[in-house]
């Protein structure tokens, strides 16, 4: 019985010590996620700059309102086989740790580790312009396809998808994560 009471007290003690209090939060510990803004997409003479306010809305994703709704997103339309230039200004109030852009359907991935940089990449910068050249494969899907969209409550909605979604994931030195979708349409 004594061991059980001691175990419970130890668990409670560590539980109380490990949690952040309102005082900790007010002492300005970093809980701010990195920012991703000034998104620029260019290819074959087209250049689209996605407005910062729209980029913030896209951070949460786009939720269709009705089944089989076609959602229009700010992006460029490219042909299969071309190269897309992507440029995003990323920043954080404390410092950046990593940034990665990926899209598994096109077997594309680019990763930067600011905590252990190579070449001319700075160590934990507060802002950085992330650039990538993404080659659209010849067999990229060009016609709209049906895709399942799952809500947090587990309900399902079918949407007509016309955009390939690349994901830029930025992590700051305090492990706050921001994922930004970058949409591309292939014709």
N, C-alpha and C positions, 0 to 999 in steps of 0.2 A: 504494500500500500504506500509506504514511504517513497519507493522508487517511482511509482506512478505520479505522485504529487510533485516530486522533484522534477520529473520529466516535463510535466505540464508547466511548471513554473519556468523552466529553462526555455521552453518553446515560446511562452508568452513574453519573456524578457527579450529574446532575440527578435520576435515579431514586432515588438514596440520599438526597439532600437533600429531595426532595418527600415522602417517606414519613414517617409519624409513628412515632416509636419508643415503646417501653414507657415511657420517661421522659416523653415528651410526654403519654401517656395518664395517667400518674400525677400529672402537674401539673394535673390536673382540667380538661382541655379538654372542651368540651361535646359529649358524644355521646349525651345523653339526649333521647329524643323527647318532644314535648309530651304532656300528659295530657288525656284527655277523660273527664269523669265527671259524675255527677249529671244524667243524661239524663232529661228530662221530656217526655212527649208528652200533649197534651190536645186534645179535640175533642168537641163536642156533649155536654158534661157528663161525658165520660169523662176520667180523668186517670191516666196510668200513669207511675210513676217506676221506671226501670230501674236496678237496684242496681249500684253501682260495680264489684263483683266480676264481674257478668255483662257489663257494658260492656267490661271488660278481655278477657273471653273472646271477645266479638263482634269485637274489634279484629282477630282472626286469621281471622274468618269461621267459618262453620259448615260442617263437612264431613259429608255424609251417610255412613252406614255401609254401606248396601246400595242397589242400583239401585231407583229409583222410591220411595225412602223419603220420607215426608212429615215435614218438620222443623218443630217448633213453636218459635216465637221469642217473646220477651217484647215485646209491642207493643199497639197499639190497633187496633180494627176500625172502619172508617169507611165511609160511603156516598159514592158519587161526587158531586162538586159541593160538598162541605163543605170547610172550612178547618181545617188541622191546625196547632196551635201547638207549636213545637219549641224547647226550651231546653236548652243544654248548657254546663256549666261547663268551660272550657278553661284550661289553665295550663302554664307552662314555667319551669324554674329560672333561665333567663337572660332570656327575653323572647319574646313572640309577634311574628311578622312578618306572616303572613296567615292567614285562615280562610275557607273556602269550602264551601258546601253546594250540591249539584247533583243533579239527576235528569233526564237528557235525555229520557226517555220522556214526562215531564210538562212538558217545556220550562221547568223551574225552575232558577234559579241565583241564589245570593246570595254576594257576595264582599266581604270586608273586608281592606283593606291597612293594617295597623298601622304600617308603616314610613313611610307617607305618609297619615296619617289625615285624614278630613273630619268636620266637625261636632263632636259631643261624644265621638268615639272617641279613646281615649288613644293616646299614642305608645309602641309596644312594651311593652305591659303584661305583667306576670308572670302575671296571671290576668284572665279576662274571661268574662262570661256571654253566649254567642252565642245569639241568638233569631231565629226565622224563622217566618213564617206561610206555609204551603204550601197552595195550593188544589188539591184533587184534581179533575182534569178529569172532565167528564161521561162521557167515553169510556174511563175507566180500566178496565183488565182486572180483572174481579171473580171469574172462575172460575180454578181451578188450571190451569197450563200446564206443558208439559214444557220443561226447560231443560238444556243440556249443562253439565256441570261438569268442567273439565279439571284434572287433578293436575299437579304440577311435572314429572313424568316423561313427560307427554304423554298418559297414559291418560285415558279418557273414561268418565264415569258420567252417566246420565240421572237427573235428579231432578224430582220434582213440586214446582213452585214456586208458592207462594200469596202471597208477599210481594213488594212493591215495595221496592227497595233504594236509598235515598238515601245519598249519601256525603258525609261531612264530612271535609275535608282541612285539617289544621292544620300550619303550618310555623313553626318558631322562627327567631330571628335568625341561627342558625348552620346553617340549611337542613336541620335534622332534620325529617322528615315523619312524621305520624301520620294514618292514614285510618281513620275510624270509620264503619261501616255503621249506618244507621238504617232499620229495617224497618217497613213499614206494610201492613196488610191491608185490601183493599177488598171490600165485600160487595155 
